[in-house]
Amino acid sequence: MPEQRTSQEQYRLLADIAEMYYLEGKNQEEIGGTIGLTRSMVSRLLSEAKQRGIVDVHIHRPLESDYELEAILLERFKLHSAYVVVVRSNESSNALKYVGGAAAQHLHRYLTQNMVLGVTWGTSVCATVDEFESERPMRAKVVQLVGSLSARIYEYDGHSIVLRLAHKLGGEGYFLDAPFFCQSAEMARDLREAQGVREVIQMGKQVEVSLVGIGSVEPEHSSFYRAGTVPLEEILSLKKRGAVGAVCGLHFDIEGQEVCSDFCERLVGIQHDDLLAIPVRIGIAGGPNKVQSILGALRGNYVNVLVTDNITARQVLELADR
């Protein structure tokens, strides 16, 4: 190992080796072949990782942001702010954890006492809430912006996310007790007019900061479809009409134009104009399957704060150039 290696470089190397060993299940010989070290050296570095406290219950890697990519995104899409976290790969579960951690850190910038905070459901928002910690009670009102998905993935659902975030903030949760997607426009309209549901939807119009995921229309990555909430034919119909992604169930094409029509009439949750009226709209997403979705969301102004990873950010900018 070169003597001139900086402490930061050494720390990053130890974290890389620990992740490959403990989270990716690679043995020491495989790790050595990947990074060009002997097996005995890998073993010694793993011991050093434990001694330095890098290996505990989970891997402690300091979040590193890419300031250059952040500046380009801010200028290109006229965003309020951006957080681009550096990852080795954006296709692993670790990448979601880092993006969630970055979003949790970034959320602190916008928190104020007694504020109204709106949230949706999904893996990215769930990861953010998992990583979020508050040092003092904020007494925030946490509002569920869209109806519920399914008990199949309870931890990603709106009720669970509102409950956990309100608890961490020392605040109060407002739950949208209705399904996200209805069988008919008439059913959705009746639910939206029900007193309890109507009150929460009205509370959504007071939201100052929203925390939203950016969804995909690819069935294997669609929370709607995987939860069993939206039938496959509905997803395929949206794709056929040009949809590339969704925020709060509101679908759009690659240019950010609405692609919703009758589908949106069957939703229970915040409407397009009310969403765009929220002053700070924090979008959280990363991975190769979210590149088109993110670009459409940025062009349509569905989010004005973006939290993503460096690999995804580059791919979004490359796609925008094409």
BAROPA-527174 format. One record per residue: x, y, z of N, C-alpha, C in turn. Coordinates in pm, whole numbers, padded with zeros to 5 digits, always signed. Example, Ala and Ser with C-alpha at 12.3 -4.5 7.8 and 13.67 -1.06 7.14 Angstrom:
// BAROPA-527174
+01319-00569+00780+01230-00450+00780+01320-00330+00780
+01285-00225+00708+01367-00106+00714+01290+00003+00787
// end
This chain:
// BAROPA-527174
+00084-00119+00000+00000+00000+00000+00088+00125+00000
+00065+00219-00091+00151+00337-00099+00151+00414+00031
+00271+00456+00074+00285+00531+00199+00216+00665+00193
+00209+00724+00071+00154+00859+00059+00002+00862+00055
-00065+00748+00072-00210+00745+00069-00266+00834+00179
-00358+00923+00147-00414+01015+00245-00509+00940+00338
-00538+00999+00453-00627+00935+00549-00766+00916+00488
-00811+01012+00406-00943+00999+00343-00944+00885+00243
-00838+00872+00164-00829+00762+00069-00824+00627+00141
-00750+00622+00252-00741+00499+00330-00878+00462+00389
-00948+00561+00440-01081+00538+00497-01177+00485+00390
-01171+00544+00270-01259+00501+00162-01227+00357+00118
-01099+00325+00113-01057+00189+00075-01109+00087+00176
-01097+00118+00306-01145+00027+00409-01297+00006+00398
-01369+00113+00371-01515+00103+00357-01552+00019+00235
-01480+00036+00124-01506-00043+00004-01487-00192+00031
-01378-00225+00098-01348-00366+00126-01451-00425+00222
-01490-00349+00324-01589-00397+00421-01724-00422+00354
-01764-00333+00264-01892-00351+00193-01889-00476+00106
-01779-00494+00033-01770-00612-00053-01775-00741+00030
-01714-00739+00149-01706-00859+00231-01835-00885+00308
-01888-00782+00377-02001-00802+00467-02137-00788+00398
-02148-00702+00297-02278-00679+00235-02295-00750+00101
-02185-00762+00025-02195-00826-00106-02157-00974-00103
-02104-01022+00012-02077-01164+00029-01955-01215-00045
-01866-01125-00086-01745-01171-00155-01642-01221-00054
-01567-01326-00092-01461-01371-00003-01335-01288-00023
-01236-01310+00064-01117-01226+00063-01036-01241-00065
-01037-01360-00120-00963-01382-00245-01029-01304-00360
-01163-01307-00366-01235-01233-00471-01212-01083-00457
-01213-01036-00333-01190-00892-00309-01050-00854-00353
-00952-00938-00317-00814-00910-00356-00798-00902-00506
-00866-00993-00578-00858-00990-00724-00924-00867-00783
-01028-00817-00717-01099-00699-00767-01015-00572-00754
-00947-00557-00640-00875-00431-00615-00723-00443-00623
-00674-00563-00658-00531-00579-00679-00448-00592-00553
-00500-00661-00451-00427-00683-00327-00424-00832-00297
-00329-00874-00212-00322-01014-00172-00431-01044-00071
-00462-01174-00056-00565-01215+00039-00527-01175+00181
-00400-01192+00218-00357-01156+00354-00370-01006+00379
-00346-00926+00275-00359-00781+00290-00507-00743+00309
-00596-00811+00235-00740-00787+00251-00783-00820+00393
-00734-00934+00446-00767-00974+00583-00721-00870+00683
-00602-00817+00662-00548-00716+00753-00629-00586+00745
-00674-00551+00626-00753-00429+00610-00892-00444+00672
-00950-00565+00665-01078-00589+00730-01066-00572+00881
-00955-00620+00937-00932-00602+01080-00916-00454+01114
-00846-00383+01027-00830-00238+01050-00963-00166+01042
-01051-00213+00950-01184-00152+00939-01262-00166+01069
-01251-00281+01135-01319-00300+01263-01258-00211+01371
-01125-00204+01371-01056-00123+01473-01092+00024+01461
-01112+00070+01341-01144+00212+01319-01293+00241+01337
-01373+00138+01365-01516+00160+01386-01596+00172+01258
-01534+00136+01144-01607+00140+01017-01709+00027+01013
-01671-00088+01062-01761-00202+01068-01823-00207+01207
-01955-00192+01209-02029-00200+01335-02152-00286+01305
-02270-00235+01333-02391-00305+01292-02408-00289+01142
-02366-00176+01090-02367-00154+00946-02242-00077+00908
-02223-00057+00779-02103+00012+00730-02122+00163+00745
-02028+00227+00809-02031+00372+00825-01947+00438+00716
-02011+00487+00612-01940+00558+00506-01987+00704+00505
-01896+00799+00519-01938+00940+00513-01995+00973+00376
-02106+01042+00373-02166+01079+00246-02082+01188+00179
-02050+01163+00055-01968+01257-00022-02051+01307-00139
-02058+01436-00157-02140+01491-00265-02053+01537-00382
-02112+01536-00500-02045+01580-00621-02090+01723-00651
-02009+01820-00608-02048+01961-00619-02060+02007-00764
-01977+01951-00851-01981+01991-00992-02114+01951-01057
-02155+01826-01033-02283+01781-01089-02400+01859-01029
-02391+01890-00900-02497+01968-00836-02512+02104-00903
-02399+02168-00931-02402+02300-00994-02462+02293-01134
-02429+02189-01209-02483+02173-01344-02634+02152-01340
-02680+02068-01248-02824+02043-01234-02899+02170-01194
-02841+02246-01102-02905+02370-01058-02923+02466-01174
-02820+02479-01256-02824+02572-01369-02914+02520-01480
-02903+02392-01509-02975+02333-01623-03126+02333-01600
-03168+02300-01477-03311+02283-01451-03368+02387-01356
-03288+02489-01323-03334+02600-01239-03391+02550-01106
-03318+02460-01042-03361+02402-00916-03331+02495-00798
-03404+02475-00688-03372+02546-00564-03241+02494-00506
-03226+02361-00508-03103+02299-00458-03095+02157-00510
-02978+02096-00493-02956+01957-00536-02852+01894-00445
-02868+01765-00422-02769+01688-00345-02738+01564-00428
-02616+01555-00478-02573+01441-00558-02471+01362-00476
-02513+01248-00423-02425+01169-00338-02341+01074-00425
-02216+01058-00389-02122+00975-00465-02137+00830-00423
-02159+00741-00522-02169+00597-00497-02078+00524-00595
-02040+00400-00557-01960+00317-00649-02047+00255-00757
-02169+00219-00720-02265+00159-00813-02403+00206-00771
-02487+00238-00869-02622+00282-00835-02726+00172-00856
-02679+00049-00866-02770-00064-00888-02781-00154-00766
-02720-00117-00654-02725-00200-00534-02818-00139-00430
-02854-00220-00331-02937-00170-00221-02864-00064-00140
-02730-00070-00141-02651+00030-00069-02673+00169-00127
-02689+00178-00260-02708+00308-00325-02836+00373-00275
-02943+00296-00261-03069+00350-00209-03051+00403-00068
-02975+00331+00013-02947+00375+00150-02872+00508+00150
-02773+00523+00062-02696+00648+00057-02782+00764+00007
-02863+00739-00096-02951+00845-00146-03051+00885-00038
-03105+00786+00033-03196+00815+00143-03127+00894+00253
-03003+00858+00284-02927+00932+00385-02901+01076+00343
-02870+01094+00214-02848+01229+00162-02975+01312+00171
-03090+01251+00136-03217+01322+00143-03252+01357+00287
-03223+01266+00379-03250+01292+00521-03168+01411+00570
-03042+01417+00530-02957+01532+00566-03010+01660+00504
-03049+01651+00378-03092+01770+00305-03224+01823+00359
-03309+01734+00407-03439+01775+00461-03422+01872+00577
-03316+01856+00656-03293+01944+00772-03283+02091+00731
-03236+02114+00609-03222+02251+00560-03356+02325+00557
-03464+02252+00540-03595+02313+00519-03689+02301+00638
-03646+02235+00744-03734+02214+00859-03745+02340+00946
-03866+02372+00987-03892+02480+01081-03997+02434+01180
-04003+02501+01293-04101+02466+01395-04244+02481+01342
-04328+02381+01374-04471+02385+01344-04503+02391+01194
-04410+02346+01110-04432+02349+00967-04527+02238+00924
-04575+02246+00799-04658+02141+00740-04574+02072+00633
-04549+01943+00652-04463+01863+00566-04547+01756+00499
-04539+01745+00368-04614+01644+00294-04524+01531+00248
-04574+01407+00253-04494+01292+00210-04579+01198+00125
-04512+01123+00039-04575+01015-00036-04521+00883+00018
-04541+00773-00058-04486+00646-00018-04380+00603-00120
-04322+00485-00100-04224+00432-00193-04091+00403-00126
-04004+00333-00197-03877+00289-00140-03783+00404-00108
-03779+00507-00194-03687+00620-00172-03728+00702-00051
-03857+00731-00040-03906+00807+00076-03890+00725+00203
-03915+00594+00193-03897+00505+00307-03751+00506+00353
-03656+00498+00259-03514+00501+00293-03476+00633+00359
-03537+00741+00314-03511+00873+00374-03557+00877+00519
-03678+00828+00544-03731+00828+00680-03649+00735+00770
-03604+00623+00715-03519+00531+00791-03392+00601+00840
-03333+00684+00756-03206+00749+00787-03223+00880+00863
-03343+00932+00867-03365+01065+00927-03362+01058+01079
-03294+01155+01139-03293+01172+01284-03306+01320+01315
-03384+01351+01418-03402+01491+01459-03352+01507+01602
-03270+01606+01626-03213+01628+01759-03311+01694+01855
-03414+01758+01802-03511+01825+01889-03649+01817+01825
-03754+01822+01906-03890+01816+01851-03919+01936+01762
-03976+01910+01645-04010+02018+01552-04161+02047+01552
-04239+01954+01611-04384+01969+01618-04446+01995+01480
-04390+01928+01381-04439+01944+01244-04567+01864+01223
-04649+01909+01130-04765+01835+01084-04722+01759+00959
-04729+01627+00965-04685+01543+00854-04810+01489+00782
-04826+01528+00655-04948+01501+00580-04923+01395+00472
-05009+01295+00467-05003+01194+00361-05067+01252+00236
-04989+01264+00128-05035+01334+00009-05117+01246-00086
-05098+01116-00080-05171+01025-00169-05223+00907-00089
-05328+00843-00140-05388+00730-00071-05292+00613-00056
-05340+00510+00008-05255+00397+00046-05234+00299-00069
-05122+00228-00059-05093+00122-00156-05155-00008-00108
-05071-00097-00058-05119-00229-00018-05043-00276+00104
-05106-00361+00182-05040-00417+00301-04924-00508+00263
-04912-00543+00137-04803-00630+00094-04666-00569+00122
-04654-00438+00107-04528-00369+00133-04554-00257+00235
-04599-00298+00351-04646-00204+00452-04544-00097+00487
-04415-00134+00499-04316-00035+00541-04299+00078+00440
-04337+00054+00313-04324+00158+00210-04453+00240+00197
-04558+00198+00267-04688+00261+00247-04695+00395+00321
-04792+00476+00279-04804+00612+00331-04829+00618+00479
-04915+00531+00532-04945+00533+00674-04820+00513+00759
-04741+00412+00723-04620+00381+00798-04521+00495+00792
-04503+00553+00674-04406+00661+00657-04448+00784+00736
-04576+00821+00730-04625+00936+00806-04606+00912+00956
-04642+00794+01002-04633+00761+01144-04489+00771+01193
-04396+00712+01119-04256+00711+01163-04194+00850+01158
-04222+00925+01053-04162+01058+01042-04222+01154+01145
-04352+01147+01167-04415+01232+01269-04356+01202+01406
-04332+01074+01435-04272+01036+01563-04132+01094+01577
-04051+01084+01471-03915+01136+01478-03911+01287+01492
-04011+01355+01436-04016+01501+01443-04087+01551+01569
-04144+01458+01645-04222+01501+01759-04346+01576+01717
-04403+01536+01603-04516+01608+01546-04641+01523+01540
-04730+01559+01450-04861+01497+01437-04881+01450+01293
-04935+01329+01276-04959+01275+01144-05102+01294+01098
-05118+01320+00967-05249+01332+00904-05258+01226+00796
-05346+01127+00816-05350+01008+00733-05464+01014+00632
-05431+00976+00509-05530+00972+00402-05587+00831+00397
-05698+00811+00467-05756+00676+00481-05842+00643+00361
-05776+00616+00250-05844+00580+00125-05743+00511+00035
-05789+00428-00059-05695+00367-00155-05640+00471-00251
-05520+00446-00298-05456+00536-00394-05528+00535-00529
-05569+00417-00574-05626+00401-00708-05760+00329-00697
-05862+00385-00760-05998+00331-00751-06040+00266-00883
-06143+00184-00875-06193+00113-00993-06260+00208-01092
-06310+00320-01043-06378+00413-01131-06356+00557-01084
-06377+00651-01176-06365+00793-01141-06471+00833-01040
-06589+00772-01050-06698+00803-00958-06663+00762-00816
-06604+00644-00800-06564+00596-00669-06458+00689-00608
-06360+00729-00690-06255+00818-00642-06313+00953-00600
-06407+01003-00678-06470+01132-00646-06547+01124-00514
-06618+01015-00494-06694+00998-00369-06600+00992-00249
-06488+00921-00265-06392+00912-00155-06328+01047-00124
-06296+01121-00230-06235+01253-00209-06331+01348-00137
-06461+01324-00151-06561+01410-00087-06597+01364+00054
-06553+01244+00093-06579+01197+00229-06508+01289+00327
-06571+01317+00441-06522+01422+00529-06377+01405+00572
-06341+01288+00624-06204+01267+00672-06101+01279+00561
-06134+01224+00445-06041+01230+00332-06030+01374+00281
-06145+01442+00270-06144+01580+00221-06060+01671+00311
-06067+01650+00441-05990+01733+00535-05840+01715+00515
-05796+01591+00492-05652+01568+00472-05607+01624+00337
-05691+01611+00232-05657+01668+00102-05647+01820+00113
-05735+01882+00189-05727+02027+00210-05601+02064+00288
-05564+01980+00387-05439+02003+00460-05320+01997+00364
-05329+01911+00261-05221+01902+00163-05196+02032+00090
-05298+02117+00081-05282+02247+00016-05205+02347+00102
-05181+02312+00229-05105+02398+00318-04958+02355+00331
-04924+02247+00262-04789+02191+00274-04684+02292+00227
-04578+02305+00307-04468+02396+00273-04352+02323+00207
-04330+02198+00247-04223+02116+00191-04279+01976+00167
-04256+01922+00048-04299+01785+00019-04178+01697-00004
-04193+01571+00038-04089+01471+00022-04148+01362-00065
-04104+01353-00192-04169+01264-00288-04068+01175-00359
-04112+01056-00393-04035+00970-00481-04070+01001-00625
-03986+00955-00716-04011+00971-00860-04026+00831-00917
-04148+00796-00952-04178+00658-00989-04149+00625-01134
-04133+00496-01160-04109+00444-01294-04236+00380-01348
-04248+00374-01481-04361+00303-01543-04321+00164-01591
-04196+00125-01567-04156-00011-01598-04218-00103-01493
-04297-00203-01534-04370-00285-01436-04283-00342-01325
-04160-00386-01359-04076-00447-01257-04026-00346-01154
-04038-00217-01185-03993-00112-01094-04106-00023-01045
-04227-00051-01086-04341+00033-01049-04398-00008-00914
-04396+00085-00818-04453+00056-00686-04602+00027-00698
-04671+00097-00789-04815+00076-00808-04843-00070-00846
-04768-00118-00944-04792-00253-00994-04744-00359-00894
-04625-00341-00838-04571-00441-00745-04656-00455-00620
-04723-00347-00582-04810-00352-00465-04945-00415-00496
-04971-00440-00624-05099-00496-00662-05210-00393-00667
-05173-00264-00665-05273-00157-00662-05324-00122-00802
-05233-00119-00899-05269-00083-01036-05244-00203-01127
-05345-00247-01204-05329-00362-01293-05223-00336-01401
-05165-00444-01450-05060-00435-01551-05110-00362-01675
-05235-00388-01716-05285-00324-01839-05290-00172-01825
-05312-00122-01704-05314+00023-01681-05174+00081-01698
-05074+00012-01643-04935+00057-01657-04893+00057-01803
-04925-00050-01874-04888-00059-02015-04959+00046-02099
-05083+00078-02062-05158+00182-02133-05092+00318-02115
-05045+00347-01993-04975+00473-01967-04845+00480-02048
-04771+00368-02053-04648+00365-02131-04676+00390-02279
-04783+00329-02328-04819+00343-02470-04848+00488-02505
-04901+00563-02408-04931+00705-02430-04811+00795-02406
-04695+00734-02377-04572+00812-02365-04526+00841-02225
-04594+00788-02124-04552+00814-01986-04416+00751-01958
-04332+00824-01885-04202+00772-01845-04186+00769-01694
-04275+00837-01621-04261+00841-01476-04381+00907-01411
-04375+00913-01276-04486+00972-01201-04437+01029-01069
-04502+01135-01026-04485+01190-00892-04624+01200-00831
-04644+01141-00715-04776+01137-00651-04880+01071-00741
-04837+00978-00824-04928+00910-00915-04962+00989-01040
-04913+01111-01050-04939+01199-01165-04833+01170-01272
-04875+01109-01382-04780+01063-01483-04748+01172-01586
-04627+01163-01640-04578+01261-01737-04488+01193-01838
-04468+01262-01952-04379+01209-02055-04238+01266-02036
-04149+01236-02130-04008+01274-02117-03991+01425-02118
-04089+01499-02174-04083+01645-02175-04148+01706-02051
-04203+01622-01964-04267+01672-01844-04414+01706-01861
-04470+01673-01978-04610+01700-02002-04699+01592-01940
-04815+01632-01890-04906+01537-01825-04950+01426-01920
-04945+01304-01870-04999+01188-01941-05082+01114-01838
-05201+01161-01816-05278+01107-01704-05423+01080-01742
-05492+01181-01792-05632+01174-01836-05719+01097-01737
-05785+00989-01785-05879+00916-01700-05811+00848-01582
-05682+00816-01594-05609+00753-01483-05609+00845-01362
-05580+00973-01383-05574+01068-01273-05710+01088-01207
-05816+01073-01284-05950+01088-01229-05984+00977-01130
-05906+00869-01133-05931+00755-01045-05836+00753-00925
-05762+00861-00906-05668+00870-00794-05730+00944-00676
-05686+00907-00556-05723+00980-00435-05596+01040-00377
-05584+01171-00389-05463+01236-00340-05450+01376-00395
-05335+01432-00382-05310+01569-00424-05319+01581-00576
-05374+01690-00624-05388+01714-00768-05266+01790-00822
-05254+01790-00954-05136+01847-01022-05107+01991-00979
-05206+02079-00989-05182+02221-00960-05148+02243-00813
-05210+02164-00724-05181+02177-00581-05040+02129-00550
-04996+02024-00618-04860+01975-00599-04758+02081-00640
-04778+02140-00759-04683+02239-00808-04689+02370-00730
-04793+02389-00649-04804+02509-00566-04723+02496-00437
-04677+02375-00404-04595+02357-00283-04460+02425-00306
-04417+02513-00217-04293+02590-00241-04168+02505-00260
-04149+02402-00177-04030+02317-00186-04075+02174-00210
-04034+02118-00325-04075+01984-00365-03948+01899-00383
-03916+01821-00280-03792+01743-00279-03818+01608-00343
-03754+01583-00458-03765+01456-00527-03645+01368-00498
-03671+01242-00464-03564+01148-00425-03570+01029-00518
-03463+01002-00591-03462+00888-00683-03320+00861-00730
-03294+00735-00763-03164+00698-00817-03173+00562-00883
-03078+00533-00969-03072+00405-01037-03103+00418-01185
-03055+00323-01266-03073+00331-01412-03218+00329-01457
-03307+00269-01379-03448+00262-01418-03523+00393-01390
-03456+00490-01326-03522+00616-01291-03472+00735-01375
-03383+00710-01470-03322+00821-01545-03427+00899-01624
-03509+00830-01704-03612+00899-01781-03715+00965-01689
-03750+00895-01581-03849+00949-01486-03800+01079-01425
-03673+01083-01386-03618+01203-01324-03616+01319-01424
-03574+01290-01548-03569+01396-01648-03708+01454-01673
-03809+01368-01687-03945+01416-01707-03995+01497-01589
-03963+01453-01468-04006+01525-01347-03941+01662-01338
-03814+01671-01377-03743+01800-01374-03799+01895-01480
-03821+01843-01600-03874+01928-01708-04017+01974-01678
-04094+01891-01610-04231+01928-01577-04244+02006-01448
-04131+02032-01381-04131+02110-01257-04204+02038-01143
-04215+01907-01152-04279+01831-01045-04195+01836-00918
-04064+01850-00932-03975+01867-00818-03885+01988-00847
-03850+02062-00743-03754+02172-00760-03633+02156-00670
-03626+02043-00601-03507+02001-00527-03486+01854-00562
-03364+01819-00604-03336+01682-00645-03228+01621-00557
-03255+01499-00507-03154+01421-00436-03137+01291-00512
-03016+01267-00560-02987+01147-00638-02841+01110-00620
-02794+01013-00699-02653+00974-00694-02580+01024-00817
-02447+01021-00811-02365+01080-00918-02380+01006-01051
-02394+00874-01047-02408+00798-01172-02540+00831-01240
-02648+00833-01163-02779+00867-01219-02780+01011-01271
-02720+01102-01196-02719+01243-01236-02651+01260-01372
-02538+01193-01392-02469+01201-01522-02557+01146-01633
-02625+01035-01607-02710+00973-01709-02830+01064-01744
-02883+01132-01643-02994+01225-01668-02947+01340-01758
-02829+01394-01729-02776+01505-01809-02743+01459-01952
-02691+01337-01965-02659+01284-02098-02788+01266-02179
-02892+01216-02115-03020+01196-02183-03080+01331-02221
-03067+01430-02135-03119+01564-02166-03048+01623-02287
-02919+01598-02299-02841+01648-02414-02884+01581-02543
-02925+01454-02533-02967+01382-02655-03105+01425-02701
// end
